[in-house]
Amino acid sequence: MTLLLAVALAEPVRIVAVGDVLPHRRVKASAATFGWDASFAPVVDTIRGADIAFANLESPIAPDHTQGVHGEVFDAPASLATGLAAAGFDVLSMANNHVWDQGVAGMLETRERVVAAGMTPVGVGTTCAGAAAPAVVTVRGVRVAFVALVDLLNQDLRAGPEAPCVFVPGPLCAADCLPDRDALFFRADPDVLTAVVRSARSVADVVVVSAHWGDEYRTVPLPEYTAMARTLVAAGADLVLGHHPHVLQPVERVEAGGRTGVVAYSLGNFLSDMGRTFDATSHPVRKGNTRDGAILVVDVEVEPTGPVLTPSVVPTWTRHTVLPEGERIDVVPATERLEHVRATLGPTAPFR
């Protein structure tokens, strides 16, 4: 009890989370001309103001093992890792459908580059047990555990439990799978989800689950994912960070199993080239959905009865500016899109 009271009296821990970092061709060209610092500059104070900042890294960073970039096969220069670290990011999920885009060697190289830049990768490992294991970050005595999962893959290069792996919480879906193009879907096993979250709960004061899930471009989560969120919260998750739909979905408090957690079903794209041609004067507002994003800011106080989370949301917008030197792509706080973002995130979403 003395230890818990001491933690409760500490300054709150601030966790900041964003969605997908997608280094499309034009994004990389912008960074090559203007620098990654220019890509993040308008929101960098919010990122750096966190004790722990999280993002979904939706691309390998594997120049040493690249197999080429084409269509939806991604790769990024080594400078992206150092650029994300300089912007203030601490934890990156690698558990997403692009994890194997540059093969097994590319995944391992990406993981090494993330670590070398001073950040913590989650959701992958040299074994499947390592991929599912929590990564614990301690801030002022508060232990925050991160677990990252993905329920769809563009290809499955797992060769067995002792081989390099990404955390997929269930078997391959054989029938009635979700409609996301030709991805391989894996049906999440509630027992697996519960076991992994409980393991994280046993070594931490706060449990954060990164979930690469959902149906692309849908602004409301499917029932499968609201059920999955309840399973995660009931098992011990305090914060669930969703991504993959590339558009915003609601942020809400979820009650399950006698517990309450904060669930962001999708934080949208943080940095990408999606929706580049959107023109507010001629296109319906939904056409700009893929340029909408959200920075979720969560202040966490650990009380004797458990963590208390106070969330707020900073809406963002991916800006494209054509300059004599080239096209600059950066992330800016949303202004003109605020009401549309508010409607998408839901009536209870707490805006800053």
N, C-alpha and C positions, 0 to 999 in steps of 0.2 A: 504494500500500500504506500509506503514512504516513497518508493521509486516512482510509482505512478503519479503521486501528488507532485513530485518534483518535475516530472515531464509536463504535467498539466499547467504548471506555473510558467513554463518556458514560452518564449515568443512563438506565435504560430508559424508553421512551416508553409511556405507558398509553393504550390505546384502549378506550373503553367503547361498547357498541352495544346498542340496543333495537330492538324490532320496530315494529308499526304504531301510529301515533298517529291515532286515528279520532275526530274531534270530532262524535259523534252529538248529537242534540238534547238529551238529558239531560246529556251531558258539557258542552255549551256552557252549559246552564242552571246547572249546578253552578259553572262558572267565573265566570259572571256574578254569582252570589251570593257565592261564597267566594274567588274569584280563582284564576288559574292556578297561583300559588305554592302554594296549598293542595292542588291536584291532584298536585303532584310532591313536596311537602315530605317525606314519609316516606323517599324514596329520593334526595333531592337531593344529599346528601353524596357518594354513590357517583358520580353524574353529574358533579358539580363537581370531584371528585377526579381526573378524567381529564385527560390532555393534549389529547385529541380525543374528543368525544362525538358519536355518530351516532344518528339515528333515521330511520324511514321516515315522511314526512309524507303521509298517505293522504287528503288533502283539499286543494282549493284554499283559499287565503286571498285572496278576491277581492271584498270588499264594494263596490268601485267598478264592477265589471263583473258583478255577480251576475245570474244568470238564474233564480234561485229554487232552493229545496231541496225535494226530494221523493223518496220511495222511496230509491233508492241514488244519488242525485245530491247531492253534498255541497258545502258551503261553510263557511267559518269566519270569525270576526271577526278584525280586524287584531291584536287583543290576543294571539291565539295565537302569532304570530311572536315578539313581544317576550316572551311567557311562556316559550316554549321556550328562547330565548336566556338569559333570567334563570335558568332551571333549569340552565344550563351546556352546552346543546347547541351544537355547532360546525358540523356537517355534516348536511344533510338531503337524503335522496333524494326526488326528485319523480317518479321513473320508476315509476309504478304505474298500475293500471287506472282510477283516478279522476282522472288528470292533466288530462283535458279536460272535467271536469264543468261548468265555467263557461266553456267555450269557449276559443279561442286567446287572446283578450284576458285571460281569467281566469288562464290558465297564466302569461302574461307578468307579470301583476300579482303573482301569488304569488311568482314568482322575484324580482321587484323588492323585495317586502316581506321576503323571507328575507334578501336581501343588506343591505337597510337596517337590519335587526335585528342585523347583524354576523355572520351565519352564511353558510355556503357551500352553495348548491344544486348537486346533481349529477343527471345523467341527462336534463336538458332544456337547450335552447339556442335561440338565434335562428336557427340552422341545424342540420341533422342532424349535420354534422361537429362542431359545438360541443356537441351533446347527447352524443356519444360520447367526447368528449375528456376526459382525466383532469383532475381538480381536485387540485392538489398543496398540501398543508398541511405546513409545515416546523416542526418542534419540536426545539430544541436541535441544529440541524444535520441532523436526520434528516428526509428527505423522504418523506412518506406520500401516495401517489396514490390517489384514490377514483374509481372508475368505477361507474355505476349503469345497470342494464338492466331491461327488463320484457318478458315474452313473451306478455302478454295485455292487451287493451285493451277497455273497455266501448264505446268508439267511437274511430275513427281520423280525426283531424282534420289529419294531416300533409298538406301541400299540395305537397310537393316538397323536394328537398335543401337549397334556399336559403330555405325558409320555417321558421317556428317548429316545433320538433321534440322528440320524446322518443326515447331510444335503444332501438330494437327490433332485436335482432340476427339478423334473418332475415326470410324472406318470409311472407306470410299463409298459414296452414295451410289447405289445400283439402280434405283427407281424413284420416281416422283422427286427428282432433284430440282433445285431452284433454277430459274431461267436466266442465267448470266452467261450468254454466249456459249462457248465451248469449253469453259473452265471445268476442271475436275472438282466436284464438290465432295466434302466429307461431312458425314452426319455427326454432329457433336454429341458425344456420350455424356449425359448428365453426371454419371459416376466419375468419369475422368475429369470433368470440369471441377466437380466438388473436391476430389482428392488433391488436385493441383492447387486450388485456392486455399484449402485447409493447410496444406504444406507451407504455403507462403504466410498464412496467418500465424503459424506456429513460431515463425522467426522474425515477425515484424509487428509494429504498432499500427501501420497503415498498409492496406493492400490495394494496388492499382493493377487492373487488368486491361491490357491493350488487345482489342478484338478487331481483326481484319475480317469483316463479315458484311452481309447485306447484299442488296440488289442494286446494281449501278443505276444512277440517275433517278432513283425513287426517293422522294422527300419524306416518306413515312415508312418506318420500319415494318417489315413483314412480321406476322404473328410468331414465326419461329424465333425471331430475334428478341422480341419482348419476353418470350418464355425463357430464352437463354440468359437474358439479363437477370431475370428473377432467380434463376439457378445460381448464377455467379454471386449475386448479393446475398442470397441465403447461405451460401457456403462461406462467406466472409469477405467478399470484395467490398471495398468502400467507394471506389471510383472505377468506372468502366469507360474506356476511351475508344470509341468506335471510329472506323474509317473503312474505305473502299468504295462507297457509293459515289464519291466525287461531287456530291452535293450535300448540303446541310440537312440534318434530321434533328428531331427534338432533343433537348437537354431536359432531363426531369429527375426528380427523386423517385426511387423505386423501393417499395417496401416488400420484403419477402423473408420468410423464416424468422420473423421477429426482429429483423434488422432493416436499416435504411441505407441505401447507397445512392450516389449520384451517377447517372448514366447519360453519357453523350452518345447517342446512337450513331451519329456521323458528324465529324468536325469539318467535313468538306475538304477541298483542296487548299493547302497553304500556299504552295508555289507550283505553278504549272503553266502550260500553254493552252489549256482547254478554254474554250469559249472566246478565243482571240478575236473573232469577227463580230462579237456581240455589239450591237448598236442600239442604245436605249431609245433612239428616236424612231427606229423602224422595226425593232424586234419585240415580241412579247417578253415580259419581265422574266419569265422562267428560262428563257434562252441564256440568261446570264448566270444561271445557277452554278455552273461549274467554275465560275470566277469568284463565287462567294466562299468565304471561309469563316472560321471562328477561332479565336484564342480563348481557351477555357482557363480561367484563373481560379484556383481553389485554395483557400486558406484553411489549414488543418490544425485543430487544437486537439491534443490527446488528453482526454479526461479519464478519471478512474473507471468510468463506465464504457469507455471506448472513444474513438476519434469523432470529432464534430467537424463537419465540412461546411464551409461557406463558399459557394461557387458564384462566379460572375462571368460574363461573356463580353469579349471585345470582338465585334464583327470586323472582318477584313475583306479586302477586295484585291484581286490581282490586276495591277495596272500595266498597260502597254503604252509606251511613249516612243514615238518615232523621232529620233534625233539625227543630226548630220552624221554622227559616228556610227549609228546603228539603232536598232530597236532595244530599248531598255525595258525589262520586265521586273517589277518589284511588287512587294506586298504592302498595302497601305490600309489604315483604318477605314472602314466603310462609312460613307456619309449618305450619298444619294440612295443607296440600296437598303438603308436601315430598316424601313418599315417592311420591306419584303423579307429581309432576314428575320425580323422579329416574328412575322407570321409563320415562317418555316420552322423556327426553333421551338415554337409553342408558347402559349400564354404564360407559363410559369418560368420561362427562361429568365435568369437574372442578368440584366444588362448593366454594364459599368457606365 
